Amino acid sequence: MSGGYVLNFSDRTFGDFAVEAVGLDIHAEKYTVEGTSKAKKLRAFWRLESDYTVGKLLLALIDYETALNTEPDAQAKALAEKCRQIATRLLAGGPTLDPLKEHAKLLNANHLAEQIRRLEASIETDPSLAIGTAKELIETCCKTILAERGKLVAGTPDVSTLTKATLKELRLVPEDIPDAARGADVIKRLLSNLGAIGNGLAELRGLYGTGHGKHGRATGLGVRHAKLAVGAAATLVVFLFETHKETKL
């Protein structure tokens, strides 16, 4: 980046590129803390966003530059490879939520998309928020599936009730697996464990996540715990959405 420029982008095309790559507005006010040039906004983005989000945008920029420079010299090739290795390390720092984003688009679920964005942004910077949002993600998933199938749960059900209702609707409860089925015991154990993810995250949220007042010296969990919570929630939610899609009449 020379001066305030980023490759050959205009303000408009840079904004469009960032939205397409990571779903965020690079021109948002929080990225202008050190100036309004494209380069200064990008540097602020690197400091403020999670490793995973930064790695994703960086990799997209590398691919874009590579497409522009079709005949790079040895120095340019070496620099691109070094940057790609950095982006790959950053991407390895957290769970990918891309499959969830696709489901959010297919379902036109704006609230789900916002939760995914919040998860990506908070894993590295606010683990407590990530843990709380992971539990909320499961609730949103279950409510979305049940609503699409006309099986709304009355009142204000907790995550355990919503998960059980969704698994039952999708015929994923252990009782639905015939004993004669090959690997029935293993399948039943896996389904039982899936159903417990929501309960576990609810307990973890109560202890360390957002949503409850704590005493002044309380300490939270770290980034690795946030990754575990988000990864577990994402695995369950993707499985539920894919089952819903394949079995929906």
Secondary structure as GFF3:
##gff-version 3
##sequence-region A 1 249
A	DSSP	alpha_helix	11	22	.	.	.	ID=ss1
A	DSSP	three_ten_helix	29	32	.	.	.	ID=ss2
A	DSSP	alpha_helix	38	48	.	.	.	ID=ss3
A	DSSP	alpha_helix	51	68	.	.	.	ID=ss4
A	DSSP	alpha_helix	74	91	.	.	.	ID=ss5
A	DSSP	alpha_helix	98	107	.	.	.	ID=ss6
A	DSSP	alpha_helix	110	122	.	.	.	ID=ss7
A	DSSP	alpha_helix	127	148	.	.	.	ID=ss8
A	DSSP	alpha_helix	159	169	.	.	.	ID=ss9
A	DSSP	three_ten_helix	174	176	.	.	.	ID=ss10
A	DSSP	alpha_helix	184	208	.	.	.	ID=ss11
A	DSSP	alpha_helix	223	247	.	.	.	ID=ss12
###
